């Protein structure tokens, strides 16, 4: 492909196959930074999504924690052109599963090795650290609930909110971590200043969390977060 692109400047860098994969997608998948650089210089479209997962160039690079390729895409002219004023362009575009690049970097197993670098790159380009999923949970809530203390600390360092955002149940990140028995993450949250006496405004009296199935008769409405901790421990 290098030879073709160098020898034939008119070759289209944005063509796609039956799966919607462009040369740029394939170059990112194969971690070929040189080819990614060349394709971007020839006008490869970073916004095009492949058909299987609805992933664009940023999503694909985020999945593997490819910070070098992520930086190339984020520093491209096309990315800069997509952002204007308070609109930060492609950095918060979701894939076919409703996930932003930052969400993918923080949760994809293959991104772990270079996660810190990728998080810093994305937040430097104004990625929303308080992004929420379709259930109304923030990224920090999900990461902390998985007991991923390292990523929890990274997100807090980038300004992720500890206390409730406008959500369905008003739970803080600490509520969610306590309910999941995520002790390592709880230590990080408390150390960062999470309020242990904050109450939620959950109207349901039961939770379907496996940790609490044995506690199905306990009324959780308005419960202190430390009550959650005591119940789990």
N, CA, C and O of each residue as an XYZ file, in Angstrom:
932
protein
N       0.828     -1.215      0.000
C       0.000      0.000      0.000
C       0.860      1.263      0.000
O       0.510      2.259     -0.633
N       2.010      1.215      0.727
C       2.925      2.347      0.707
C       3.317      2.698     -0.721
O       3.264      3.857     -1.132
N       3.711      1.668     -1.471
C       4.189      1.874     -2.835
C       3.109      2.495     -3.706
O       3.366      3.425     -4.470
N       1.889      1.966     -3.578
C       0.772      2.477     -4.381
C       0.503      3.937     -4.075
O       0.317      4.738     -4.991
N       0.480      4.296     -2.785
C       0.174      5.669     -2.403
C       1.282      6.639     -2.795
O       1.016      7.760     -3.227
N       2.513      6.199     -2.641
C       3.627      7.058     -3.035
C       3.698      7.240     -4.542
O       3.972      8.333     -5.037
N       3.447      6.153     -5.266
C       3.605      6.184     -6.730
C       2.424      6.824     -7.431
O       2.553      7.365     -8.530
N       1.250      6.754     -6.772
C       0.028      7.257     -7.412
C      -0.678      8.220     -6.473
O      -1.594      7.809     -5.761
N      -0.293      9.457     -6.447
C      -0.885     10.451     -5.539
C      -2.396     10.576     -5.674
O      -3.067     11.019     -4.742
N      -2.936     10.190     -6.829
C      -4.369     10.323     -7.034
C      -5.189      9.194     -6.454
O      -6.419      9.249     -6.482
N      -4.528      8.152     -5.921
C      -5.252      7.017     -5.340
C      -6.073      7.486     -4.143
O      -5.568      8.210     -3.285
N      -7.328      7.077     -4.086
C      -8.228      7.504     -3.008
C      -7.862      6.824     -1.690
O      -7.774      5.598     -1.617
N      -7.652      7.628     -0.655
C      -7.309      7.085      0.665
C      -8.554      6.853      1.516
O      -8.447      6.425      2.665
N      -9.731      7.129      0.963
C     -10.972      7.040      1.746
C     -11.895      5.921      1.266
O     -13.012      5.795      1.767
N     -11.453      5.111      0.311
C     -12.307      4.026     -0.177
C     -12.510      2.999      0.927
O     -11.688      2.901      1.837
N     -13.590      2.234      0.860
C     -13.882      1.252      1.898
C     -14.298     -0.073      1.283
O     -14.750     -0.126      0.139
N     -14.139     -1.153      2.062
C     -14.536     -2.468      1.580
C     -15.973     -2.763      2.004
O     -16.681     -1.866      2.461
N     -16.406     -4.019      1.855
C     -17.791     -4.378      2.150
C     -18.142     -4.220      3.629
O     -19.315     -4.079      3.974
N     -17.145     -4.243      4.495
C     -17.374     -4.075      5.933
C     -17.234     -2.620      6.369
O     -17.292     -2.308      7.559
N     -17.052     -1.743      5.402
C     -16.904     -0.330      5.722
C     -15.523      0.034      6.212
O     -15.321      1.133      6.729
N     -14.562     -0.873      6.058
C     -13.199     -0.614      6.514
C     -12.421      0.161      5.462
O     -12.368     -0.235      4.297
N     -11.830      1.248      5.874
C     -11.003      2.056      4.987
C      -9.531      1.665      5.184
O      -9.204      0.970      6.146
N      -8.648      2.101      4.290
C      -7.217      1.862      4.509
C      -6.734      2.381      5.873
O      -5.861      1.777      6.497
N      -7.306      3.502      6.327
C      -6.910      4.042      7.629
C      -7.297      3.089      8.750
O      -6.504      2.854      9.662
N      -8.502      2.539      8.693
C      -8.930      1.559      9.702
C      -7.951      0.393      9.763
O      -7.540     -0.025     10.846
N      -7.584     -0.125      8.602
C      -6.702     -1.282      8.546
C      -5.299     -0.939      9.038
O      -4.647     -1.759      9.684
N      -4.839      0.260      8.735
C      -3.515      0.690      9.197
C      -3.491      0.805     10.718
O      -2.502      0.443     11.354
N      -4.579      1.309     11.300
C      -4.668      1.422     12.763
C      -4.718      0.035     13.386
O      -4.047     -0.222     14.386
N      -5.505     -0.858     12.805
C      -5.604     -2.222     13.320
C      -4.255     -2.928     13.320
O      -3.968     -3.720     14.217
N      -3.440     -2.648     12.335
C      -2.130     -3.295     12.237
C      -1.032     -2.497     12.930
O       0.144     -2.854     12.861
N      -1.427     -1.404     13.603
C      -0.487     -0.561     14.358
C       0.640     -0.022     13.485
O       1.781      0.085     13.935
N       0.323      0.316     12.246
C       1.322      0.823     11.293
C       1.309      2.346     11.312
O       0.596      2.983     10.537
N       2.101      2.915     12.203
C       2.088      4.369     12.373
C       2.545      5.109     11.112
O       2.037      6.185     10.797
N       3.491      4.531     10.408
C       3.969      5.171      9.177
C       2.881      5.280      8.139
O       2.739      6.304      7.471
N       2.111      4.210      8.008
C       1.018      4.221      7.037
C      -0.106      5.147      7.482
O      -0.721      5.825      6.659
N      -0.371      5.173      8.774
C      -1.384      6.094      9.300
C      -0.990      7.531      8.969
O      -1.821      8.319      8.518
N       0.267      7.865      9.193
C       0.768      9.212      8.888
C       0.581      9.550      7.417
O       0.133     10.643      7.072
N       0.925      8.609      6.562
C       0.806      8.833      5.125
C      -0.651      9.013      4.719
O      -0.983      9.922      3.957
N      -1.516      8.146      5.228
C      -2.936      8.218      4.863
C      -3.568      9.530      5.335
O      -4.375     10.124      4.620
N      -3.206      9.972      6.519
C      -3.726     11.245      7.022
C      -3.256     12.403      6.145
O      -4.007     13.346      5.895
N      -2.025     12.327      5.688
C      -1.506     13.384      4.814
C      -2.194     13.388      3.458
O      -2.204     14.404      2.762
N      -2.763     12.259      3.087
C      -3.482     12.161      1.814
C      -4.986     12.384      1.972
O      -5.750     12.168      1.032
N      -5.408     12.817      3.161
C      -6.799     13.182      3.361
C      -7.714     12.067      3.797
O      -8.926     12.159      3.608
N      -7.163     11.002      4.382
C      -8.009      9.914      4.883
C      -9.012     10.461      5.887
O      -8.662     11.283      6.733
N     -10.253     10.011      5.797
C     -11.344     10.518      6.626
C     -11.341      9.827      7.985
O     -11.592      8.625      8.066
N     -11.062     10.568      9.043
C     -10.997      9.986     10.384
C     -12.376      9.765     10.993
O     -12.509      9.073     12.002
N     -13.403     10.355     10.381
C     -14.754     10.249     10.945
C     -15.532      9.047     10.436
O     -16.551      8.677     11.020
N     -15.068      8.433      9.358
C     -15.781      7.293      8.780
C     -15.833      6.142      9.774
O     -14.829      5.810     10.404
N     -17.014      5.532      9.913
C     -17.181      4.407     10.828
C     -17.300      3.092     10.051
O     -18.008      3.002      9.048
N     -16.578      2.067     10.552
C     -16.749      0.752      9.946
C     -18.107      0.196     10.386
O     -18.696      0.688     11.348
N     -18.595     -0.813      9.694
C     -19.987     -1.230      9.872
C     -20.216     -2.180     11.048
O     -21.309     -2.200     11.614
N     -19.216     -2.956     11.420
C     -19.423     -3.979     12.452
C     -19.702     -3.387     13.822
O     -20.659     -3.782     14.488
N     -18.876     -2.445     14.245
C     -19.022     -1.847     15.581
C     -19.257     -0.344     15.534
O     -19.339      0.300     16.580
N     -19.364      0.215     14.353
C     -19.583      1.653     14.250
C     -18.416      2.456     14.778
O     -18.604      3.527     15.356
N     -17.190      1.937     14.580
C     -15.996      2.588     15.121
C     -15.283      3.420     14.070
O     -15.095      2.988     12.933
N     -14.886      4.630     14.475
C     -14.062      5.459     13.591
C     -12.595      5.325     14.003
O     -12.260      4.472     14.826
N     -11.731      6.147     13.448
C     -10.297      6.046     13.705
C      -9.964      6.212     15.187
O      -9.108      5.499     15.711
N     -10.628      7.139     15.861
C     -10.354      7.358     17.282
C     -10.769      6.162     18.122
O     -10.054      5.769     19.043
N     -11.926      5.580     17.808
C     -12.392      4.409     18.549
C     -11.434      3.237     18.387
O     -11.114      2.551     19.358
N     -10.977      3.007     17.158
C     -10.086      1.878     16.896
C      -8.751      2.039     17.614
O      -8.241      1.084     18.199
N      -8.192      3.227     17.572
C      -6.926      3.472     18.261
C      -7.092      3.350     19.773
O      -6.182      2.894     20.464
N      -8.241      3.752     20.281
C      -8.503      3.692     21.720
C      -8.638      2.255     22.210
O      -8.240      1.937     23.330
N      -9.191      1.399     21.382
C      -9.428      0.005     21.767
C      -8.141     -0.705     22.150
O      -8.135     -1.522     23.071
N      -7.062     -0.406     21.462
C      -5.783     -1.059     21.716
C      -4.831     -0.187     22.546
O      -3.696     -0.584     22.810
N      -5.286      0.978     22.947
C      -4.413      1.869     23.709
C      -3.230      2.353     22.901
O      -2.120      2.475     23.420
N      -3.467      2.630     21.620
C      -2.388      3.062     20.726
C      -2.206      4.574     20.840
O      -2.720      5.335     20.020
N      -1.482      4.990     21.846
C      -1.347      6.426     22.097
C      -0.616      7.150     20.972
O      -0.914      8.312     20.694
N       0.347      6.477     20.312
C       1.063      7.130     19.212
C       0.140      7.412     18.032
O       0.199      8.485     17.431
N      -0.714      6.443     17.705
C      -1.663      6.632     16.608
C      -2.775      7.591     17.020
O      -3.230      8.408     16.219
N      -3.203      7.486     18.262
C      -4.233      8.393     18.768
C      -3.771      9.839     18.653
O      -4.544     10.720     18.277
N      -2.521     10.072     18.977
C      -1.973     11.432     18.881
C      -1.938     11.913     17.435
O      -2.221     13.080     17.164
N      -1.594     11.026     16.505
C      -1.577     11.398     15.087
C      -2.965     11.840     14.625
O      -3.108     12.839     13.920
N      -3.977     11.085     15.031
C      -5.350     11.411     14.624
C      -5.818     12.704     15.285
O      -6.424     13.554     14.633
N      -5.538     12.850     16.577
C      -5.964     14.048     17.301
C      -5.257     15.316     16.820
O      -5.790     16.417     16.954
N      -4.075     15.160     16.270
C      -3.312     16.316     15.770
C      -3.508     16.545     14.279
O      -2.869     17.419     13.694
N      -4.380     15.770     13.667
C      -4.608     15.914     12.226
C      -5.412     17.174     11.922
O      -6.136     17.688     12.774
N      -5.272     17.650     10.719
C      -6.006     18.846     10.286
C      -7.510     18.602     10.325
O      -8.282     19.502     10.659
N      -7.921     17.389      9.985
C      -9.354     17.100      9.958
C      -9.961     17.149     11.350
O     -11.082     17.625     11.529
N      -9.204     16.645     12.355
C      -9.718     16.716     13.722
C      -9.841     18.164     14.161
O     -10.849     18.554     14.749
N      -8.824     18.957     13.880
C      -8.853     20.379     14.250
C     -10.029     21.087     13.599
O     -10.669     21.941     14.212
N     -10.309     20.727     12.348
C     -11.410     21.362     11.623
C     -12.769     20.962     12.183
O     -13.748     21.686     12.003
N     -12.840     19.807     12.866
C     -14.123     19.329     13.401
C     -14.511     20.038     14.687
O     -15.666     19.979     15.109
N     -13.548     20.709     15.311
C     -13.807     21.380     16.585
C     -13.881     22.889     16.389
O     -13.061     23.487     15.693
N     -14.881     23.485     17.018
C     -15.019     24.940     16.953
C     -15.776     25.431     18.180
O     -16.839     24.908     18.515
N     -15.229     26.421     18.835
C     -15.880     26.971     20.025
C     -16.017     25.926     21.113
O     -15.042     25.272     21.484
N     -17.233     25.770     21.625
C     -17.498     24.782     22.666
C     -17.744     23.396     22.102
O     -17.876     22.433     22.857
N     -17.807     23.284     20.786
C     -17.979     21.992     20.148
C     -16.594     21.388     19.923
O     -15.804     21.896     19.127
N     -16.312     20.303     20.634
C     -14.985     19.710     20.568
C     -14.880     18.629     19.501
O     -13.946     17.827     19.499
N     -15.832     18.622     18.614
C     -15.739     17.783     17.433
C     -15.827     16.297     17.692
O     -16.702     15.829     18.421
N     -14.915     15.562     17.088
C     -14.986     14.106     17.069
C     -14.561     13.429     18.361
O     -14.753     12.221     18.505
N     -13.992     14.161     19.301
C     -13.425     13.526     20.479
C     -14.475     12.817     21.338
O     -14.146     11.866     22.048
N     -15.726     13.262     21.283
C     -16.781     12.638     22.080
C     -17.835     11.925     21.233
O     -18.908     11.592     21.735
N     -17.542     11.691     19.971
C     -18.466     10.944     19.119
C     -18.522      9.498     19.605
O     -17.490      8.913     19.933
N     -19.716      8.923     19.650
C     -19.874      7.551     20.134
C     -19.821      6.545     18.991
O     -20.130      6.866     17.844
N     -19.423      5.319     19.332
C     -19.419      4.249     18.337
C     -20.797      3.584     18.294
O     -21.757      4.117     18.850
N     -20.900      2.433     17.644
C     -22.187      1.759     17.519
C     -22.738      1.240     18.825
O     -23.913      0.880     18.899
N     -21.903      1.193     19.871
C     -22.340      0.730     21.190
C     -22.565      1.892     22.153
O     -22.793      1.682     23.345
N     -22.499      3.111     21.635
C     -22.723      4.292     22.463
C     -21.526      4.697     23.309
O     -21.683      5.407     24.303
N     -20.323      4.249     22.924
C     -19.123      4.529     23.718
C     -18.242      5.571     23.044
O     -18.027      5.529     21.833
N     -17.735      6.503     23.841
C     -16.789      7.491     23.329
C     -15.380      6.900     23.354
O     -15.153      5.882     24.008
N     -14.429      7.523     22.651
C     -13.045      7.041     22.712
C     -12.506      6.952     24.139
O     -11.821      5.988     24.482
N     -12.812      7.958     24.981
C     -12.323      7.937     26.358
C     -12.916      6.757     27.124
O     -12.217      6.096     27.892
N     -14.199      6.495     26.915
C     -14.849      5.362     27.588
C     -14.163      4.064     27.179
O     -13.902      3.204     28.020
N     -13.874      3.925     25.900
C     -13.225      2.719     25.391
C     -11.836      2.557     26.002
O     -11.479      1.467     26.449
N     -11.057      3.628     26.025
C      -9.706      3.570     26.585
C      -9.741      3.121     28.044
O      -8.887      2.348     28.477
N     -10.709      3.596     28.791
C     -10.776      3.314     30.225
C     -11.305      1.918     30.544
O     -11.128      1.441     31.665
N     -11.938      1.265     29.604
C     -12.573     -0.023     29.896
C     -12.077     -1.190     29.048
O     -12.278     -2.345     29.424
N     -11.440     -0.919     27.923
C     -10.980     -1.995     27.047
C      -9.749     -2.680     27.643
O      -8.772     -2.004     27.965
N      -9.776     -4.001     27.797
C      -8.627     -4.717     28.389
C      -7.323     -4.487     27.631
O      -6.264     -4.373     28.248
N      -7.387     -4.417     26.309
C      -6.173     -4.283     25.496
C      -5.555     -2.890     25.587
O      -4.439     -2.678     25.113
N      -6.267     -1.942     26.190
C      -5.748     -0.568     26.287
C      -4.961     -0.335     27.570
O      -4.393      0.739     27.766
N      -4.926     -1.324     28.431
C      -4.372     -1.116     29.777
C      -2.926     -0.650     29.770
O      -2.560      0.223     30.558
N      -2.091     -1.214     28.893
C      -0.668     -0.896     28.909
C      -0.344      0.568     28.709
O       0.607      1.081     29.299
N      -1.131      1.255     27.875
C      -0.876      2.669     27.569
C      -2.084      3.537     27.925
O      -2.301      4.596     27.335
N      -2.859      3.071     28.894
C      -4.103      3.763     29.242
C      -3.860      5.183     29.730
O      -4.551      6.113     29.313
N      -2.891      5.351     30.603
C      -2.640      6.678     31.178
C      -2.314      7.687     30.091
O      -2.825      8.807     30.101
N      -1.463      7.290     29.153
C      -1.079      8.186     28.068
C      -2.278      8.556     27.192
O      -2.436      9.708     26.785
N      -3.113      7.561     26.913
C      -4.294      7.808     26.066
C      -5.303      8.721     26.749
O      -5.889      9.598     26.113
N      -5.501      8.513     28.037
C      -6.432      9.356     28.793
C      -5.964     10.810     28.760
O      -6.765     11.721     28.549
N      -4.678     11.020     28.968
C      -4.137     12.382     28.959
C      -4.289     13.025     27.583
O      -4.611     14.209     27.479
N      -4.057     12.250     26.536
C      -4.209     12.779     25.177
C      -5.645     13.204     24.917
O      -5.886     14.299     24.408
N      -6.584     12.365     25.256
C      -7.994     12.645     24.974
C      -8.514     13.814     25.801
O      -9.240     14.664     25.286
N      -8.150     13.860     27.078
C      -8.636     14.970     27.915
C      -7.966     16.289     27.521
O      -8.561     17.357     27.666
N      -6.739     16.212     27.028
C      -6.067     17.416     26.540
C      -6.820     17.997     25.343
O      -6.765     19.198     25.079
N      -7.519     17.125     24.629
C      -8.321     17.566     23.483
C      -9.798     17.668     23.865
O     -10.685     17.579     23.016
N     -10.037     17.859     25.173
C     -11.358     18.220     25.715
C     -12.370     17.069     25.703
O     -13.572     17.312     25.595
N     -11.906     15.833     25.812
C     -12.841     14.717     25.973
C     -13.607     14.902     27.282
O     -13.045     15.355     28.279
N     -14.873     14.554     27.271
C     -15.742     14.718     28.440
C     -15.467     13.601     29.451
O     -15.810     12.445     29.203
N     -14.849     13.940     30.592
C     -14.530     12.927     31.600
C     -15.758     12.511     32.396
O     -15.731     11.491     33.084
N     -16.830     13.283     32.312
C     -18.059     12.954     33.031
C     -19.127     12.364     32.114
O     -20.318     12.407     32.423
N     -18.688     11.816     30.989
C     -19.620     11.214     30.048
C     -20.395     10.084     30.739
O     -19.847      9.368     31.577
N     -21.668      9.936     30.379
C     -22.524      8.912     30.992
C     -22.998      7.909     29.952
O     -23.081      8.220     28.764
N     -23.309      6.703     30.413
C     -23.868      5.693     29.521
C     -25.388      5.787     29.503
O     -25.966      6.689     30.109
N     -26.031      4.858     28.810
C     -27.488      4.917     28.656
C     -28.221      4.668     29.975
O     -29.405      4.985     30.090
N     -27.534      4.108     30.966
C     -28.146      3.872     32.280
C     -27.996      5.078     33.202
O     -28.494      5.079     34.328
N     -27.303      6.104     32.710
C     -27.120      7.302     33.523
C     -25.912      7.243     34.435
O     -25.728      8.127     35.272
N     -25.077      6.212     34.291
C     -23.875      6.098     35.116
C     -22.714      6.811     34.434
O     -22.546      6.732     33.217
N     -21.921      7.503     35.233
C     -20.754      8.178     34.672
C     -19.630      7.169     34.430
O     -19.652      6.055     34.954
N     -18.657      7.578     33.633
C     -17.508      6.720     33.362
C     -16.783      6.378     34.659
O     -16.370      5.236     34.859
N     -16.630      7.358     35.535
C     -15.942      7.116     36.805
C     -16.707      6.106     37.651
O     -16.094      5.261     38.304
N     -18.032      6.179     37.650
C     -18.828      5.202     38.390
C     -18.583      3.789     37.890
O     -18.428      2.861     38.684
N     -18.549      3.630     36.588
C     -18.355      2.302     36.001
C     -16.960      1.776     36.312
O     -16.798      0.616     36.692
N     -15.959      2.627     36.150
C     -14.571      2.214     36.401
C     -14.371      1.866     37.872
O     -13.745      0.856     38.191
N     -14.897      2.696     38.769
C     -14.749      2.436     40.201
C     -15.482      1.165     40.606
O     -14.997      0.406     41.445
N     -16.645      0.931     40.016
C     -17.420     -0.270     40.323
C     -16.696     -1.541     39.898
O     -16.949     -2.617     40.441
N     -15.798     -1.416     38.930
C     -14.978     -2.553     38.501
C     -13.739     -2.727     39.376
O     -12.909     -3.603     39.130
N     -13.627     -1.887     40.392
C     -12.492     -1.908     41.317
C     -11.169     -1.644     40.599
O     -10.129     -2.182     40.978
N     -11.220     -0.821     39.571
C     -10.011     -0.431     38.842
C      -9.476      0.841     39.497
O      -9.778      1.952     39.062
N      -8.686      0.660     40.537
C      -8.205      1.798     41.325
C      -7.299      2.711     40.507
O      -7.344      3.932     40.659
N      -6.486      2.128     39.648
C      -5.541      2.928     38.868
C      -6.260      3.880     37.913
O      -5.939      5.067     37.855
N      -7.241      3.349     37.160
C      -7.977      4.197     36.226
C      -8.869      5.180     36.970
O      -9.069      6.306     36.515
N      -9.405      4.760     38.110
C     -10.189      5.668     38.958
C      -9.351      6.883     39.331
O      -9.815      8.020     39.250
N      -8.106      6.627     39.744
C      -7.204      7.717     40.131
C      -6.881      8.616     38.933
O      -6.815      9.839     39.063
N      -6.682      7.999     37.776
C      -6.379      8.776     36.567
C      -7.533      9.709     36.200
O      -7.311     10.877     35.882
N      -8.753      9.199     36.243
C      -9.917     10.013     35.883
C     -10.144     11.146     36.871
O     -10.490     12.260     36.479
N      -9.949     10.859     38.159
C     -10.077     11.918     39.161
C      -9.034     13.002     38.915
O      -9.314     14.193     39.051
N      -7.833     12.573     38.552
C      -6.775     13.526     38.245
C      -7.092     14.415     37.057
O      -6.575     15.527     36.949
N      -7.946     13.922     36.164
C      -8.362     14.708     34.996
C      -9.653     15.475     35.247
O     -10.211     16.072     34.326
N     -10.131     15.462     36.491
C     -11.270     16.302     36.858
C     -12.621     15.635     36.883
O     -13.638     16.326     36.932
N     -12.673     14.301     36.851
C     -13.972     13.613     36.891
C     -14.683     13.902     38.213
O     -14.053     13.947     39.269
N     -15.995     14.096     38.142
C     -16.784     14.470     39.319
C     -16.986     13.290     40.262
O     -17.348     12.195     39.831
N     -16.749     13.522     41.561
C     -16.943     12.488     42.570
C     -18.389     12.400     43.032
O     -18.882     11.319     43.352
N     -19.052     13.521     43.064
C     -20.409     13.567     43.597
C     -21.439     13.409     42.480
O     -21.083     13.453     41.302
N     -22.709     13.227     42.838
C     -23.723     12.917     41.830
C     -23.859     13.985     40.759
O     -23.926     15.178     41.052
N     -23.898     13.541     39.535
C     -24.313     14.383     38.422
C     -25.817     14.192     38.313
O     -26.369     13.368     39.043
N     -26.507     14.916     37.434
C     -27.944     14.664     37.271
C     -28.167     13.246     36.733
O     -28.075     13.015     35.527
N     -28.459     12.303     37.628
C     -28.650     10.904     37.245
C     -30.019     10.421     37.677
O     -30.799     11.165     38.271
N     -30.301      9.164     37.371
C     -31.621      8.607     37.664
C     -31.825      8.377     39.158
O     -32.957      8.419     39.640
N     -30.730      8.131     39.903
C     -30.897      7.782     41.312
C     -30.109      8.677     42.267
O     -30.207      8.524     43.485
N     -29.331      9.608     41.721
C     -28.598     10.528     42.575
C     -27.441      9.912     43.319
O     -26.935     10.513     44.267
N     -27.008      8.742     42.925
C     -25.904      8.098     43.617
C     -24.568      8.705     43.217
O     -24.338      9.051     42.058
N     -23.708      8.823     44.197
C     -22.346      9.278     43.934
C     -21.521      8.100     43.437
O     -21.987      6.960     43.422
N     -20.295      8.389     43.031
C     -19.381      7.326     42.620
C     -19.111      6.390     43.786
O     -18.990      5.180     43.599
N     -19.016      6.942     44.983
C     -18.737      6.132     46.168
C     -19.890      5.177     46.467
O     -19.656      4.042     46.882
N     -21.124      5.618     46.264
C     -22.271      4.710     46.396
C     -22.085      3.491     45.496
O     -22.227      2.348     45.929
N     -21.765      3.767     44.235
C     -21.651      2.689     43.253
C     -20.502      1.746     43.595
O     -20.640      0.528     43.480
N     -19.375      2.304     44.012
C     -18.221      1.474     44.365
C     -18.501      0.630     45.602
O     -18.104     -0.533     45.674
N     -19.190      1.225     46.578
C     -19.512      0.483     47.795
C     -20.470     -0.663     47.500
O     -20.321     -1.762     48.035
N     -21.454     -0.399     46.645
C     -22.415     -1.443     46.295
C     -21.721     -2.608     45.583
O     -22.142     -3.757     45.715
N     -20.655     -2.308     44.828
C     -19.931     -3.346     44.089
C     -18.812     -3.980     44.922
O     -18.084     -4.843     44.431
N     -18.678     -3.549     46.190
C     -17.637     -4.070     47.063
C     -16.248     -3.816     46.466
O     -15.355     -4.655     46.583
N     -16.074     -2.675     45.839
C     -14.819     -2.331     45.163
C     -13.891     -1.623     46.147
O     -13.762     -0.399     46.117
N     -13.256     -2.385     47.005
C     -12.525     -1.813     48.128
C     -11.328     -0.967     47.713
O     -11.078      0.081     48.309
N     -10.579     -1.409     46.693
C      -9.420     -0.632     46.251
C      -9.849      0.724     45.704
O      -9.224      1.747     45.983
N     -10.918      0.716     44.926
C     -11.429      1.970     44.371
C     -12.003      2.861     45.468
O     -11.872      4.083     45.407
N     -12.635      2.259     46.463
C     -13.199      3.021     47.579
C     -12.094      3.796     48.297
O     -12.284      4.958     48.657
N     -10.948      3.159     48.505
C      -9.826      3.835     49.165
C      -9.374      5.053     48.362
O      -9.077      6.106     48.926
N      -9.328      4.895     47.034
C      -8.931      6.012     46.168
C      -9.950      7.144     46.266
O      -9.582      8.315     46.368
N     -11.226      6.787     46.233
C     -12.289      7.790     46.265
C     -12.303      8.559     47.579
O     -12.415      9.785     47.589
N     -12.188      7.829     48.693
C     -12.156      8.484     49.999
C     -10.939      9.397     50.091
O     -11.029     10.516     50.597
N      -9.799      8.914     49.599
C      -8.581      9.710     49.623
C      -8.683     10.969     48.781
O      -8.011     11.965     49.050
N      -9.536     10.916     47.753
C      -9.704     12.075     46.873
C     -10.763     13.043     47.383
O     -11.004     14.085     46.775
N     -11.398     12.694     48.506
C     -12.356     13.612     49.100
C     -13.812     13.276     48.895
O     -14.674     14.120     49.139
N     -14.121     12.043     48.446
C     -15.529     11.647     48.298
C     -16.216     11.685     49.653
O     -15.635     11.296     50.666
N     -17.455     12.154     49.661
C     -18.188     12.342     50.904
C     -18.887     11.052     51.343
O     -19.820     10.614     50.670
N     -18.467     10.432     52.450
C     -19.042      9.157     52.872
C     -20.449      9.267     53.446
O     -21.154      8.263     53.546
N     -20.864     10.469     53.823
C     -22.183     10.615     54.429
C     -23.242     11.120     53.463
O     -24.352     11.459     53.874
N     -22.903     11.171     52.184
C     -23.845     11.669     51.195
C     -24.968     10.666     50.974
O     -24.712      9.468     50.849
N     -26.213     11.142     50.924
C     -27.358     10.270     50.665
C     -27.777     10.360     49.205
O     -27.654     11.401     48.559
N     -28.282      9.224     48.707
C     -28.856      9.249     47.363
C     -30.344      9.565     47.474
O     -30.847      9.824     48.568
N     -31.054      9.544     46.334
C     -32.504      9.708     46.396
C     -33.180      8.579     45.631
O     -34.181      8.782     44.943
N     -32.602      7.367     45.767
C     -33.149      6.195     45.101
C     -34.525      5.858     45.645
O     -34.716      5.776     46.859
N     -35.480      5.665     44.753
C     -36.843      5.361     45.161
C     -37.094      3.862     45.256
O     -38.015      3.438     45.955
N     -36.296      3.052     44.568
C     -36.449      1.605     44.664
C     -35.889      1.125     45.993
O     -34.982      1.743     46.550
N     -36.427      0.028     46.498
C     -35.992     -0.496     47.787
C     -35.108     -1.715     47.657
O     -34.674     -2.269     48.666
N     -34.824     -2.157     46.410
C     -33.968     -3.318     46.211
C     -32.977     -3.040     45.104
O     -33.212     -2.194     44.241
N     -31.894     -3.740     45.133
C     -30.909     -3.673     44.070
C     -30.658     -5.060     43.525
O     -30.707     -6.039     44.270
N     -30.389     -5.159     42.223
C     -30.173     -6.458     41.596
C     -28.699     -6.849     41.611
O     -28.330     -7.876     41.041
N     -27.841     -6.037     42.261
C     -26.428     -6.371     42.334
C     -26.238     -7.711     43.015
O     -26.885     -7.964     44.031
N     -25.366     -8.597     42.495
C     -25.123     -9.903     43.114
C     -24.711     -9.792     44.572
O     -25.050    -10.658     45.379
N     -23.970     -8.715     44.926
C     -23.514     -8.542     46.300
C     -24.686     -8.391     47.259
O     -24.595     -8.758     48.431
N     -25.799     -7.839     46.744
C     -26.918     -7.524     47.618
C     -28.105     -8.465     47.470
O     -29.168     -8.205     48.034
N     -27.945     -9.551     46.725
C     -29.086    -10.451     46.563
C     -29.533    -11.032     47.901
O     -30.719    -11.257     48.141
N     -28.532    -11.271     48.774
C     -28.867    -11.801     50.097
C     -29.497    -10.742     50.982
O     -30.014    -11.057     52.054
N     -29.458     -9.481     50.543
C     -30.001     -8.376     51.326
C     -31.272     -7.821     50.711
O     -31.591     -6.646     50.895
N     -32.002     -8.658     49.983
C     -33.119     -8.177     49.185
C     -34.243     -7.563     50.014
O     -35.108     -6.874     49.473
N     -34.234     -7.809     51.327
C     -35.299     -7.239     52.160
C     -34.874     -5.931     52.822
O     -35.642     -5.316     53.562
N     -33.653     -5.521     52.548
C     -33.162     -4.281     53.150
C     -33.642     -3.090     52.334
O     -33.519     -3.075     51.109
N     -34.187     -2.097     53.020
C     -34.619     -0.874     52.350
C     -33.402      0.009     52.140
O     -32.797      0.481     53.102
N     -33.037      0.236     50.859
C     -31.845      1.009     50.528
C     -32.137      2.475     50.257
O     -31.230      3.251     49.957
N     -33.403      2.853     50.363
C     -33.764      4.228     50.044
C     -33.093      5.214     50.996
O     -33.196      5.076     52.215
N     -32.408      6.208     50.437
C     -31.797      7.250     51.254
C     -30.662      6.776     52.128
O     -30.333      7.422     53.124
N     -30.052      5.647     51.769
C     -29.023      5.060     52.620
C     -27.707      5.817     52.505
O     -27.315      6.238     51.417
N     -27.031      5.985     53.632
C     -25.689      6.554     53.635
C     -24.750      5.622     52.897
O     -24.932      4.404     52.898
N     -23.746      6.208     52.268
C     -22.804      5.380     51.534
C     -22.009      4.485     52.475
O     -21.629      3.382     52.083
N     -21.743      4.924     53.709
C     -21.027      4.074     54.646
C     -21.896      2.903     55.100
O     -21.371      1.858     55.485
N     -23.218      3.066     55.059
C     -24.114      1.944     55.342
C     -23.933      0.864     54.275
O     -23.939     -0.329     54.576
N     -23.773      1.304     53.022
C     -23.495      0.355     51.943
C     -22.226     -0.430     52.270
O     -22.195     -1.655     52.157
N     -21.179      0.293     52.679
C     -19.899     -0.351     52.971
C     -20.053     -1.386     54.079
O     -19.542     -2.501     53.973
N     -20.760     -1.009     55.143
C     -20.942     -1.907     56.292
C     -21.740     -3.150     55.903
O     -21.472     -4.246     56.396
N     -22.718     -2.977     55.018
C     -23.518     -4.121     54.591
C     -22.705     -5.101     53.775
O     -22.892     -6.314     53.864
N     -21.788     -4.552     52.969
C     -21.012     -5.405     52.069
C     -19.905     -6.122     52.808
O     -19.633     -7.293     52.545
N     -19.260     -5.421     53.739
C     -18.103     -6.000     54.440
C     -18.516     -7.081     55.418
O     -17.664     -7.667     56.086
